[in-house]
Amino acid sequence: MCIVSHLFYEGEVYHKRFSPKIHEFTYPFFLLDIDVSKLDSLKNRFFSFDSFNIFSFSPKDHFGSSKNFYCNILEALESFGMQATQKMRFITLPKIFNYVFNPISILLLFDEQDKPSEMLVEVHNYNGGRVLYHVKLASVSPTHFKGSVAKDMYVSPFLKRDGVYKFSLILDAEKLFINITLDEDNKKKLIASFGGKEKEFSAKSVMSLFCRHTFLTFWVVTRTMWQSLKLWLKGMKFISVTPQDQIRRF
């Protein structure tokens, strides 16, 4: 990853289910990569911090409820017995015209060798639930890192609420790749990945991304509903959500 401040990554999301029915799809996507140490600079003509704009970011959408995003991060880290590191980056989807739904956001913590060593993974479902996962990362290569964590929240009507998430993260010079594999009963159930190329954080990039992904935050929800309908038509059976998975647990 280049030594710069905030970034965008533009690329594609890929999903594949392996059982009991094979089902896969790909669609264009982008993510915002925030340098937590430079939150004051997270703004430009078309991007605002905690106020309305074409693109924006609101601290209350993540971790805690404070308008101070750094305080929210510290509170979340403390809940896992963790401490802030000098370098932290938050990867998420920004609001578009003040609306967003983030199925997953990732806080990356870097060690003194400038390698990602841990991450907090924030997962939202479509039932009002939210959970945080602490994932320790191990180096596979200088740019490739892996970790796993037990799943503990309902996220899909066709998946159990438990299982194991396996994360694979690749940080290259100008690219980001995140892959998540879900195992249920020691069998691969699903993979979801994002791969994208770096774009500078600028007003020009905001307008470029907006023109190509105008309704992205809307499509995050509607595409999920459409894919769920297709799975149901394939004969998949619904699994009911539990009350515990309809609340924000942090």
C-alpha positions in Angstrom: 0.0 0.0 0.0 1.3 3.5 -0.9 2.2 5.8 2.0 -0.7 8.2 1.6 -3.6 9.3 3.6 -7.2 8.3 2.8 -7.9 6.2 -0.3 -10.7 4.7 -2.4 -10.5 1.2 -3.8 -12.6 0.5 -6.9 -13.2 -3.1 -8.1 -15.6 -6.0 -7.8 -17.3 -8.1 -5.2 -17.6 -11.8 -5.8 -19.9 -14.2 -3.9 -20.2 -18.0 -4.3 -22.2 -20.5 -2.3 -21.2 -24.1 -2.5 -24.0 -26.0 -0.8 -26.7 -27.2 -0.8 -27.0 -25.2 -4.1 -24.2 -23.6 -6.1 -24.9 -20.0 -6.6 -22.5 -17.2 -7.6 -22.5 -13.6 -8.8 -20.2 -10.6 -9.3 -20.9 -6.9 -9.3 -18.9 -3.6 -9.3 -18.1 -2.1 -5.9 -15.8 0.4 -4.2 -14.6 1.0 -0.6 -13.2 3.9 1.4 -9.9 3.4 3.2 -9.6 5.9 6.1 -6.3 6.9 7.8 -7.6 7.1 11.4 -4.7 9.4 12.4 -5.9 12.0 9.9 -9.6 12.2 10.5 -9.5 16.0 10.2 -8.6 15.7 6.6 -11.4 13.4 5.7 -13.3 15.9 3.6 -13.3 17.7 0.3 -15.7 19.6 -1.9 -18.0 16.5 -2.4 -17.1 14.5 0.7 -18.1 15.6 4.3 -17.4 14.3 7.7 -20.6 13.9 9.7 -22.6 16.2 7.5 -24.6 15.9 4.3 -22.8 15.7 0.9 -22.6 13.5 -2.2 -20.3 11.2 -0.2 -20.0 11.4 3.6 -18.9 9.5 6.7 -20.7 9.4 10.1 -18.9 8.2 13.2 -22.2 7.1 14.8 -22.6 4.5 12.1 -19.7 2.5 13.5 -18.7 1.0 16.8 -20.1 3.4 19.4 -22.6 6.3 19.3 -20.2 9.2 19.9 -19.5 11.8 17.2 -15.8 11.4 18.1 -14.9 8.4 15.9 -11.5 8.0 17.5 -13.2 7.6 20.9 -15.5 5.0 19.5 -12.5 3.1 18.2 -10.8 3.2 21.6 -14.0 2.0 23.3 -14.3 -0.9 20.9 -10.6 -1.9 21.3 -10.9 -1.7 25.1 -13.8 -4.2 25.0 -11.4 -6.8 23.5 -8.5 -5.9 25.8 -6.7 -4.2 22.8 -4.8 -1.0 22.5 -4.7 1.5 19.7 -1.6 1.3 17.5 0.2 4.2 15.8 -1.2 3.2 12.4 -4.8 2.2 12.0 -6.9 2.2 8.9 -10.7 1.8 8.6 -12.1 0.2 5.5 -15.8 0.7 4.8 -18.4 2.0 2.5 -19.2 5.8 2.6 -22.7 7.3 2.7 -24.1 8.4 -0.7 -26.5 11.2 -0.2 -26.6 10.4 3.5 -27.6 6.7 3.1 -25.5 3.6 3.6 -25.7 0.0 4.6 -22.4 -1.6 5.5 -22.6 -5.4 5.7 -18.9 -5.4 6.8 -16.3 -2.8 7.8 -12.7 -3.5 8.9 -10.4 -1.7 11.3 -6.8 -2.7 10.5 -4.2 -2.3 13.2 -0.6 -2.3 12.1 2.5 -3.3 14.1 5.8 -1.5 14.4 7.0 -3.2 11.2 4.1 -1.6 9.3 2.3 -4.9 8.8 -1.4 -5.5 9.7 -1.3 -7.7 12.9 -4.9 -7.5 14.1 -8.3 -6.3 12.9 -11.8 -5.5 14.3 -14.4 -6.7 11.9 -17.8 -5.0 12.3 -20.7 -6.9 10.7 -24.3 -5.6 10.3 -27.2 -7.8 9.2 -30.5 -6.7 7.7 -32.4 -7.3 10.9 -30.8 -4.5 12.9 -28.1 -6.7 14.4 -24.4 -5.7 14.8 -21.4 -7.6 16.1 -17.7 -7.1 16.4 -15.1 -9.8 15.7 -11.5 -9.6 16.9 -9.2 -11.3 14.4 -5.5 -11.9 14.9 -3.5 -11.9 11.6 -0.6 -14.1 10.6 1.8 -13.3 7.8 1.8 -15.7 4.8 4.1 -13.4 2.8 5.1 -9.7 3.1 1.8 -8.7 1.5 -0.5 -11.6 2.4 -2.2 -12.1 5.9 -4.7 -14.6 7.2 -6.9 -15.0 10.3 -10.0 -16.7 11.5 -12.8 -16.2 14.1 -15.9 -18.0 15.2 -19.1 -16.7 13.6 -21.7 -15.5 16.2 -24.5 -13.7 14.4 -27.3 -14.4 11.9 -26.5 -12.7 8.6 -28.5 -14.7 6.0 -31.8 -16.5 5.9 -30.0 -19.5 4.3 -27.0 -19.7 6.6 -26.6 -20.9 10.2 -25.8 -18.3 12.8 -22.6 -20.1 13.8 -19.6 -21.3 11.9 -16.1 -20.1 11.2 -15.0 -17.1 9.2 -11.6 -17.4 7.5 -10.1 -14.1 6.3 -7.4 -13.6 3.7 -6.1 -10.1 3.2 -3.6 -8.9 0.5 -2.2 -5.4 0.7 -0.1 -4.7 -2.4 1.4 -1.5 -3.7 -1.7 -0.2 -5.3 -4.3 -3.0 -4.7 -6.5 -4.4 -2.0 -7.9 -7.9 -1.9 -10.1 -9.2 1.0 -11.5 -12.8 0.9 -13.8 -14.3 3.5 -14.6 -18.0 3.6 -17.4 -19.3 5.8 -17.2 -22.9 7.0 -20.2 -24.7 8.5 -19.7 -28.1 10.1 -16.1 -28.1 8.8 -17.3 -27.7 5.2 -16.8 -24.7 2.9 -20.2 -23.0 2.6 -19.5 -19.6 1.0 -16.8 -17.3 -0.1 -17.1 -13.5 -0.5 -14.3 -11.3 -1.8 -13.5 -7.8 -2.8 -10.6 -6.8 -5.1 -9.9 -3.3 -6.1 -7.3 -0.8 -7.3 -6.3 2.3 -5.4 -7.8 5.7 -6.3 -6.7 9.0 -4.6 -9.0 10.6 -2.1 -10.1 13.7 -3.9 -13.2 15.5 -5.1 -12.5 14.3 -8.6 -12.5 10.7 -7.4 -15.8 11.2 -5.6 -17.5 12.4 -8.7 -15.9 9.6 -10.8 -17.1 7.0 -8.4 -20.5 8.6 -8.0 -21.1 8.6 -11.8 -20.2 4.9 -12.0 -21.8 3.7 -8.7 -24.7 6.3 -8.2 -27.0 3.8 -6.5 -24.4 1.5 -4.9 -25.6 1.8 -1.3 -29.2 1.2 -2.5 -28.1 -1.8 -4.6 -26.2 -3.4 -1.6 -29.6 -4.0 -0.1 -31.7 -4.7 -3.2 -29.1 -7.0 -4.8 -29.0 -9.1 -1.6 -32.8 -9.4 -1.7 -32.7 -10.4 -5.3 -30.0 -13.0 -4.8 -32.0 -14.3 -1.8 -35.1 -14.6 -3.9 -33.1 -16.6 -6.5 -31.8 -18.9 -3.8 -35.4 -19.4 -2.5 -36.5 -20.3 -6.0 -33.8 -22.9 -6.2 -35.4 -24.6 -3.2 -33.4 -23.2 -0.3 -35.2 -23.1 3.1 -35.3 -20.0 5.3 -33.6 -20.0 8.8 -35.3 -17.8 11.3 -33.5 -14.9 13.0 -33.0 -15.0 16.8 -33.8 -12.0 19.1 -30.1 -11.7 20.0 -29.3 -11.1 16.3 -31.7 -8.1 16.0 -29.8 -5.8 18.4 -26.5 -4.0 18.3 -24.2 -5.9 20.7 -21.8 -3.0 20.8 
